Amino acid sequence: MNKPSTLAAASVLVAAAIALTGCSAAGPGTPTDSSSAKAAQKTVIDLPITKTEGPNGEAPTPLSGLTLSDADVAKLQAGGYSADFLWHTSSQFVQAVQAGATAEFGRLGIKVGLTANANMNASTQANQIQTALASKPSAILTLPVDPDSAAQAFQPAVKDGVKLVFLSNTPTGYKQGTDYTSIVTDDLYAMGKDAAEQLGKSLNGKGSIGVIYYNAKYYVTNERDAAFLNTMKSEFPKIKIVAEQGFSDATTTTAIASAMLTQHPNLDGMYVSYAQPGAEGVLSALRTAGDTHTKLVTLDVDDPVMVDMAQGGNTVAVVADQAYSLGKGMADAAAYGILGKKAPAFAVAGALAITKGTIAQGYQDSLHASVPSTVQKALGK
Amino acid sequence: MTDTRIEPTTPHIPAMRRVGAAVNQYFALLALALIFVVMAILLGHKGFLMPQNLLNIVLQTTPITIMAIGAVFVLSTAEIDLSIGAVVALSALVGATYIGRYGLVVGVFAGLATGAAAGLINGLLITKLRLPSFLVTLGMMGLITGLSQWYTNLEAVPVLNRTFNGIFGSGSVFGVSSLIIWTGVAILVAHYVYRHTRTGAHVLAAGDNTRAARVSGIKVDRIRIGVMVLSGVLAALAGLLYTGRLHGASYTLGSTDQLTVIAAAVIGGTRLFGGKGSVVGAFIGSLIFGMLNNGLILAGFTNAQQQIAQGIIIVIAIALTLREARSS
């Protein structure tokens, strides 16, 4: 290679680095200190929410409101109905939801047909809807990856009269009763609120914390994170949020937490949107820094994080949903649709705040599972 | 004649050529130094220069460095391994599971053997069926990713073995982090093999001119299988290092690493088309990405902006490699 090209390339490299870092003061990046936080552009978690409500403002109904009589069950068992699962992704949460739905469909005599996951790809989900409709399912349990494109993608299912039960979100413009049967989801606000209260109580209502949040427009995490922030600000005015940093790739939380600890070495608490691998990465950064002071609260059951809490590490609480119950609720909502009963527009499962003393119960209530052996071992039982 | 007439009027050209050659040779090091200076000036007040922060950069890039060493050997034979990120996750999960059941030694062996097996399959498909490594390892990436998700049903596997966690990520020897030791040992051993042994010479020869290498008696296919196995083993080691640092393994480990790894090797002076490489350069390349990532986070940039910066560097690195290949 000739020298001008190498020098030019090196110049471009350095210029790029300078340009990208040099404009930090005016850039739209997430702020890392509270003063700039006020001036910065709004983030995906700056939502003025104070309670759980559906994507279209629906009022929540507890899952306990979904009940089927013996006559309903007998009718379903005799009907030869079937249901498909078209999930947005694959995860421990989805597995637990599916397990709950499968068990309930089994009880109701509804056959489970196709199961697919779209890997968060809207076009893949559209293809999977077409594939599923070929087998003429009575119901589809799903989470629309992209509400806008899903409006078109699910239209053939609506036309065919398939009963759609959505997890957490609906396609844009869809109306309950005519287009879909029900939305079933976590009590997202309660989850974020519980997380804030757990962290606030562990700090005795004072100190400084950092927030590491999922920085993409995604209804579930945005609502939970916003509820955390709003609750922390309203219920714990003496706790200062000194750092906020978003991530879109959860494998980067180690680097983010390390940088946050570099700038705020006396941080009393941290919140991260979800456990795997988000909180795992944060714990790694805390261990590397030899930090046993900073308390961590996160969302969702994850074995390594539960081990840390069981061993008395940085994790003081994990707030989880009732994934298995969610699945059962979705199956019941589908049964409502098949039977022609009016289902709740927005059915929610409660939140669980799991601490070291309630780990075993937490696994049972959240995942309908017993404590894994490694977590049990960490508990010293 | 011509030279004697021109030389007195342009005496600076040979000197500039020497400077240009030096810039070529030490491009990665110069880039690292320049990025360091820029970061130090702009982010010094935000903790960039704190010893713990600089140490964090090295610690966090250890798995990338380990894998980039494997990439140097693979790229030097004019092959590519896109399955390394997937191997990281599967090896980590297998290792973590077996550590829980049978202890440290069996677990580590099982993890490394998983990586070796993946590399062996890659190597055999490339050499025996004469398939392009790009397509073979792309396919293996999907296969191994699926295996990782299936193996533990998407659940993370915690590791309680303190000895393992200490040796593979969280511990230290006389105050020196085990990750630093892994980085140093891997670089020293790999650099020696690559530069000072017959094996290293054969690797370079196999990639530089395959026909000439065969004629001179070098078992090219064996070399290719060997580098793919090495790449798999080093990806597995990276997986174990992630596991030790996180005290657990999950199917998401390494999922976004392969592009950074290959880019680190290339920006460190390893040619994409074989015949040239540098183990130390790969280390510097991974430090560049680690430092840039760290600096951009400290500056408060989003992940999207970090990816833009990484993309710029990758494009420059590939442009440099392609121009060099054409000119040679």
Interface residues (C-beta under 8 A of the other chain):
Chain A: M1 N2 K3 P4 S5 T6 L7 A9 A10 V12 L13 V14 A16 A17 I18 L20 T21 G22 S24 G27 P28 G29 T30 P31 T32 S36 S90 S91 Q92 Q95 N215 Q245 G246 F247 S248 D249 A250 T251 T252 T254 A255 I256 S258 A259 T262 Q263 Q276 P277 E280 G281 L283 S284 A285 R287 T288 A289 D302 D303 P304 M306 V307 D308 P372 S373 T374 V375 K377 A378
Chain B: M16 R17 V19 G20 A21 V23 N24 F27 L30 A31 L34 I35 V38 M39 L42 L43 K46 G47 F48 M50 Q52 N53 N56 L59 Q60 G100 Q149 N153 L154 E155 A156 V157 P158 V159 L160 S170 R245 L246 H247 G248 S250 T252 L253 S255 T256 L292 N293 N294 G295 L296 I297 L298 A299 G300 F301 T302 N303 A304 Q305 Q306 I308 A309 I312 I313 I316 A319 L320 R323 E324 S327
